[in-house]
Amino acid sequence: MDKREKRLNVGIPLLAIAMSLVVGAVVMLCLGKNPLQAYWSLLQGCGLAPKASYAGHKGMITDFTSFLNYLTPMIFAALAVAVALRAGLFNIGVSGQMLAAGFLASITVGYSSLHWAIAKPLVILIGIAAGALLGALVGWLKYQFNINEVVSTIMLNYIIQYVVSFFINMKFVDPVSRQSKVISDNSRLILADRVIGDYKIDLPIGFFLALIVVFLVKFLFDKTVAGFEMRAVGSNRKAAEYAGIKVGKNLVLSMTISGALAGLAGVTYYLGYFASIQPRTLSSTGFDAIAVSLLGANNPVGIIFSSVLISVISKGSTYMSSASGIVAEITGVISGIILLFSACSGYMKEKIIHRKEGK
């Protein structure tokens, strides 16, 4: 990758962000609202800027650690999308893989009385295994029967959604909330209600794991034969096969790793940020992760920054709505425009390169 392409990989996402914020500001002005105040309240809602006042035992650090817990599943989910895209596959089943991993970890460990030193690592391992198996199934169907991964992952989303809903309603439902029963604190991937000074916060264990995984994926992409082969398969399968690369192996491998990362997203979502599962509902995180991955140019480090941006927009919308009187749906418009520009990034990059070359 030359310097010009690297600049475009940074410049086009920045253009997408700028355009989305401008469009959002114009919409707010049309509604008679102050866009600067609205964007500031987004930051306040995530603990990135101070609020005027806080409830008892809460402060800016409380909001910030809550934001980190919210951010963690997004990083894992976006990495899952990026790994699949590396091999030219589109894993649109991240949300279903998240749900399956979260449910299996909940019923096997979440409702047990295991010590936290055993329960927390076990939750992580179950999440990885459940997601990896589902991802491997999709990769195998693609290789063996050439079943389009978009079709198979969408179908698996529906199957997982209704199977999990059935078992929750039959055996694990809370009669009051109508969600699954709340899991034990020992199995949650946070350290809940830790006192720091005058504040009670939830320490985000999963966030630090996510940072480690980001650099492991980057190492996989940049420094390993497997990463090179996945990229070759994603660029041109026929050329890769002609060069002696095992296309089928790499399709299954990339989807297995993608599924494992989706599983980590699931356990940090359902057994981290939340502690229960809403039946018949798929998390939007898996779908938002598509925009996050594209915005980060499918680069693991870039995904950290794009995850922060999309998570700020998403999580901060509730406080923005109450503080600025702007409907939270405006953040969906902003995210949608970012996705639109990010999806067109490949076309825009090609046009810019051709124009500079005088073609």
VMD Tcl script that draws the C-alpha trace (Angstrom):
set ca {
  {0.00 0.00 0.00}
  {1.59 3.29 -1.15}
  {1.46 6.62 0.67}
  {-1.31 7.97 -1.56}
  {-3.58 5.03 -0.82}
  {-2.87 5.37 2.91}
  {-3.84 9.05 2.76}
  {-7.06 8.14 0.97}
  {-7.85 5.46 3.56}
  {-7.71 8.19 6.20}
  {-9.10 11.10 4.18}
  {-12.25 9.44 2.83}
  {-13.54 8.31 6.26}
  {-12.80 11.78 7.65}
  {-14.80 13.26 4.77}
  {-17.66 10.88 5.56}
  {-17.65 11.97 9.21}
  {-17.50 15.67 8.34}
  {-20.35 15.39 5.81}
  {-22.54 13.47 8.25}
  {-21.98 16.01 11.03}
  {-22.75 18.88 8.65}
  {-25.97 17.23 7.47}
  {-26.94 16.53 11.08}
  {-26.26 20.16 12.00}
  {-28.40 21.40 9.10}
  {-31.29 19.18 10.20}
  {-30.98 20.48 13.78}
  {-30.93 24.09 12.58}
  {-34.08 23.41 10.58}
  {-35.66 22.16 13.81}
  {-34.59 25.34 15.60}
  {-31.98 23.60 17.76}
  {-28.35 24.43 18.47}
  {-26.14 21.74 16.83}
  {-23.06 22.67 18.87}
  {-24.98 22.17 22.10}
  {-26.35 18.89 20.77}
  {-22.93 17.53 19.83}
  {-21.54 18.63 23.20}
  {-24.32 16.74 24.98}
  {-23.36 13.61 23.00}
  {-19.94 13.82 24.63}
  {-21.47 14.49 28.04}
  {-23.64 11.38 27.74}
  {-20.51 9.25 27.27}
  {-18.40 10.73 30.05}
  {-16.15 12.56 27.58}
  {-17.29 15.96 28.83}
  {-18.56 17.06 32.28}
  {-22.27 17.46 33.01}
  {-23.70 20.28 35.08}
  {-24.66 17.88 37.89}
  {-24.63 14.19 38.79}
  {-26.69 11.87 40.99}
  {-25.26 10.43 44.19}
  {-22.01 8.43 43.91}
  {-21.85 9.18 40.20}
  {-19.60 11.43 38.18}
  {-17.88 11.84 34.86}
  {-15.78 8.72 35.51}
  {-18.97 6.69 36.06}
  {-20.32 7.71 32.65}
  {-16.94 7.07 31.03}
  {-16.55 3.51 32.35}
  {-20.14 2.79 31.32}
  {-19.23 4.06 27.85}
  {-16.19 1.74 27.73}
  {-18.47 -1.20 28.57}
  {-20.80 -0.11 25.76}
  {-17.87 0.35 23.35}
  {-16.30 -3.08 23.91}
  {-18.81 -5.25 21.99}
  {-18.67 -2.79 19.08}
  {-14.90 -3.23 18.74}
  {-15.19 -7.02 18.72}
  {-18.12 -6.97 16.27}
  {-16.34 -4.61 13.87}
  {-13.22 -6.80 13.98}
  {-15.44 -9.77 13.11}
  {-16.72 -7.94 10.02}
  {-13.19 -6.86 9.06}
  {-11.72 -10.38 9.24}
  {-14.46 -11.77 6.99}
  {-14.03 -8.91 4.52}
  {-10.31 -9.66 4.43}
  {-11.16 -12.90 2.61}
  {-13.87 -11.28 0.50}
  {-16.74 -12.52 2.67}
  {-19.57 -10.51 4.20}
  {-20.50 -11.67 7.68}
  {-23.92 -10.14 8.19}
  {-24.68 -12.70 10.89}
  {-22.61 -11.07 13.64}
  {-25.73 -10.23 15.66}
  {-26.93 -13.83 15.56}
  {-23.51 -15.16 16.50}
  {-23.42 -12.67 19.38}
  {-26.81 -13.88 20.62}
  {-25.88 -17.56 20.41}
  {-22.62 -17.01 22.30}
  {-24.28 -14.83 24.94}
  {-27.10 -17.33 25.49}
  {-24.84 -20.38 25.77}
  {-22.50 -18.58 28.17}
  {-25.49 -17.42 30.24}
  {-27.08 -20.84 30.69}
  {-23.81 -22.72 31.28}
  {-21.92 -20.23 33.45}
  {-24.15 -17.21 34.09}
  {-26.62 -19.10 36.28}
  {-23.95 -21.12 38.11}
  {-22.27 -20.43 41.43}
  {-18.73 -20.68 40.10}
  {-16.03 -18.45 41.56}
  {-15.32 -15.38 39.45}
  {-11.76 -16.56 38.72}
  {-13.23 -19.58 36.95}
  {-16.48 -18.10 35.68}
  {-15.12 -15.08 33.81}
  {-12.46 -16.95 31.76}
  {-14.99 -19.72 31.07}
  {-17.48 -17.18 29.71}
  {-14.81 -15.89 27.32}
  {-13.89 -19.39 26.14}
  {-17.53 -20.39 25.58}
  {-18.14 -17.19 23.64}
  {-15.14 -17.85 21.39}
  {-16.12 -21.49 20.82}
  {-19.79 -20.82 20.08}
  {-19.06 -18.01 17.66}
  {-16.23 -19.93 15.97}
  {-18.45 -22.97 15.34}
  {-21.15 -20.84 13.72}
  {-18.60 -18.98 11.64}
  {-16.95 -22.23 10.55}
  {-20.35 -23.57 9.48}
  {-20.92 -20.53 7.25}
  {-17.41 -20.83 5.77}
  {-17.87 -24.55 5.12}
  {-21.23 -23.99 3.40}
  {-19.56 -21.37 1.21}
  {-16.65 -23.63 0.29}
  {-18.51 -26.93 -0.04}
  {-21.76 -25.82 -1.69}
  {-20.98 -22.23 -2.76}
  {-23.88 -20.98 -0.63}
  {-23.72 -17.19 -0.46}
  {-22.58 -16.22 3.03}
  {-25.05 -13.32 3.15}
  {-27.95 -15.73 2.67}
  {-26.65 -18.32 5.15}
  {-25.85 -15.76 7.87}
  {-29.25 -14.06 7.52}
  {-30.99 -17.43 7.81}
  {-28.88 -18.33 10.84}
  {-29.81 -14.99 12.41}
  {-33.48 -15.93 12.24}
  {-32.89 -19.49 13.45}
  {-30.78 -18.39 16.42}
  {-33.18 -15.57 17.30}
  {-36.23 -17.82 17.54}
  {-34.49 -20.85 19.08}
  {-33.00 -18.68 21.84}
  {-36.34 -16.95 22.35}
  {-38.08 -20.33 22.69}
  {-35.71 -21.59 25.38}
  {-35.73 -18.30 27.30}
  {-39.54 -18.24 27.41}
  {-39.69 -21.92 28.35}
  {-37.01 -22.11 31.06}
  {-35.09 -18.92 31.74}
  {-37.59 -16.06 31.63}
  {-37.94 -13.51 34.41}
  {-41.70 -13.20 35.07}
  {-41.41 -9.47 35.81}
  {-39.11 -8.14 33.09}
  {-39.99 -10.84 30.51}
  {-36.28 -10.99 29.70}
  {-33.95 -13.82 30.61}
  {-33.04 -14.11 34.27}
  {-30.19 -11.88 35.39}
  {-26.84 -13.67 35.52}
  {-24.54 -13.73 38.55}
  {-22.03 -10.94 39.10}
  {-19.23 -13.53 39.17}
  {-19.85 -14.37 35.50}
  {-20.15 -10.81 34.21}
  {-17.18 -9.45 32.28}
  {-17.07 -6.34 34.46}
  {-16.16 -5.63 38.06}
  {-19.47 -4.16 39.22}
  {-19.95 -1.37 41.76}
  {-16.27 -0.82 42.55}
  {-15.75 2.18 44.82}
  {-13.14 4.70 43.66}
  {-13.13 7.75 45.86}
  {-16.75 8.84 46.19}
  {-17.86 7.05 43.02}
  {-19.26 3.61 42.24}
  {-18.15 2.38 38.83}
  {-18.23 -0.78 36.72}
  {-14.67 -1.60 35.65}
  {-14.64 -2.85 32.03}
  {-12.62 -6.08 31.94}
  {-13.68 -6.76 28.36}
  {-12.35 -3.44 27.08}
  {-8.76 -4.34 27.92}
  {-9.24 -7.73 26.29}
  {-10.55 -5.93 23.19}
  {-7.40 -3.80 22.95}
  {-5.24 -6.93 23.11}
  {-7.32 -8.63 20.41}
  {-7.08 -5.56 18.15}
  {-3.31 -5.87 18.02}
  {-3.48 -9.66 17.64}
  {-5.71 -9.21 14.58}
  {-3.37 -6.55 13.22}
  {-0.46 -8.95 13.66}
  {-2.49 -11.63 11.86}
  {-3.18 -9.28 8.95}
  {0.31 -7.82 8.57}
  {2.81 -10.39 9.79}
  {1.47 -13.90 9.10}
  {1.16 -16.16 6.09}
  {-2.50 -16.77 6.95}
  {-3.22 -13.04 6.82}
  {-1.50 -12.71 3.44}
  {-3.38 -15.70 2.05}
  {-6.74 -14.38 3.28}
  {-6.05 -11.07 1.58}
  {-5.05 -12.82 -1.64}
  {-8.25 -14.89 -1.59}
  {-10.29 -11.76 -0.92}
  {-8.65 -9.87 -3.79}
  {-8.91 -12.57 -6.46}
  {-9.85 -16.16 -5.65}
  {-8.92 -17.56 -9.05}
  {-5.49 -15.93 -8.98}
  {-4.95 -17.13 -5.41}
  {-5.87 -20.67 -6.36}
  {-3.56 -20.52 -9.39}
  {-0.76 -19.41 -7.04}
  {-1.28 -22.54 -4.94}
  {-3.23 -20.98 -2.07}
  {-5.93 -23.21 -0.60}
  {-9.00 -21.06 -1.13}
  {-11.42 -23.31 0.75}
  {-9.20 -23.49 3.83}
  {-8.89 -19.71 3.96}
  {-12.63 -19.14 3.52}
  {-13.37 -21.44 6.46}
  {-10.51 -20.00 8.53}
  {-11.56 -16.38 8.02}
  {-15.19 -17.11 8.92}
  {-14.10 -19.15 11.96}
  {-12.00 -16.26 13.27}
  {-14.79 -13.81 12.39}
  {-17.30 -15.95 14.30}
  {-14.98 -16.20 17.31}
  {-14.70 -12.41 17.43}
  {-18.48 -12.12 17.12}
  {-18.75 -14.54 20.04}
  {-16.53 -12.25 22.12}
  {-18.79 -9.37 21.15}
  {-21.75 -11.43 22.35}
  {-20.41 -12.27 25.80}
  {-19.16 -8.71 26.42}
  {-22.61 -7.45 25.39}
  {-24.97 -9.90 27.13}
  {-22.69 -10.75 30.05}
  {-20.92 -7.40 30.28}
  {-22.78 -4.23 29.40}
  {-26.07 -6.05 30.03}
  {-26.80 -9.00 32.32}
  {-29.82 -10.51 30.56}
  {-31.21 -11.20 27.08}
  {-34.32 -9.73 25.47}
  {-36.18 -12.54 23.64}
  {-36.87 -12.21 19.89}
  {-34.46 -9.30 19.59}
  {-31.12 -9.11 17.81}
  {-28.61 -6.53 18.95}
  {-28.10 -3.66 16.51}
  {-24.40 -3.77 17.37}
  {-23.77 -6.48 14.81}
  {-25.27 -4.37 12.04}
  {-23.69 -1.09 13.19}
  {-20.35 -2.92 13.12}
  {-20.54 -2.99 9.32}
  {-20.38 0.80 9.24}
  {-17.67 0.82 11.90}
  {-15.48 -1.62 9.97}
  {-15.90 0.24 6.68}
  {-15.25 3.57 8.37}
  {-12.06 2.16 9.89}
  {-10.96 0.96 6.41}
  {-11.02 -2.62 7.79}
  {-7.86 -1.75 9.71}
  {-7.87 -3.05 13.31}
  {-6.38 0.17 14.71}
  {-8.70 2.31 12.60}
  {-11.60 0.27 13.97}
  {-10.83 1.47 17.50}
  {-11.38 5.09 16.45}
  {-14.43 4.40 14.30}
  {-15.94 2.31 17.13}
  {-15.48 5.24 19.51}
  {-17.21 7.61 17.07}
  {-20.23 5.41 16.34}
  {-20.56 4.45 20.02}
  {-20.50 8.10 21.09}
  {-23.25 8.88 18.58}
  {-25.31 5.88 19.66}
  {-24.89 5.96 23.46}
  {-24.85 9.75 23.80}
  {-28.15 10.13 21.92}
  {-30.26 9.47 25.03}
  {-28.65 12.26 27.03}
  {-28.66 14.53 23.97}
  {-32.41 14.04 23.67}
  {-33.06 14.98 27.30}
  {-30.51 17.81 27.50}
  {-31.11 19.45 24.12}
  {-34.68 18.45 23.34}
  {-33.64 16.82 20.07}
  {-35.15 13.48 19.12}
  {-32.59 10.69 19.45}
  {-33.40 9.44 15.95}
  {-31.27 12.26 14.50}
  {-28.21 10.21 15.50}
  {-29.50 7.42 13.28}
  {-29.43 9.87 10.37}
  {-25.81 10.77 11.17}
  {-24.76 7.10 11.43}
  {-26.61 6.28 8.21}
  {-24.78 9.01 6.27}
  {-21.46 7.78 7.64}
  {-22.35 4.26 6.45}
  {-23.36 5.59 3.02}
  {-20.10 7.44 2.47}
  {-18.05 4.59 3.93}
  {-19.73 2.05 1.63}
  {-18.79 4.25 -1.34}
  {-15.19 4.63 -0.17}
  {-13.81 2.05 -2.61}
  {-15.48 3.75 -5.57}
  {-14.39 7.20 -4.39}
  {-10.80 6.02 -3.90}
  {-10.66 4.53 -7.40}
  {-12.08 7.69 -9.01}
  {-9.61 9.93 -7.17}
  {-6.63 7.76 -8.12}
  {-7.71 7.62 -11.78}
  {-8.27 11.37 -11.89}
  {-4.80 12.08 -10.48}
  {-3.30 9.71 -13.03}
  {-5.13 11.54 -15.78}
  {-7.28 8.59 -16.82}
}
mol new
graphics top color blue
foreach p $ca { graphics top sphere $p radius 0.5 }
foreach p [lrange $ca 0 end-1] q [lrange $ca 1 end] { graphics top cylinder $p $q radius 0.2 }
display resetview
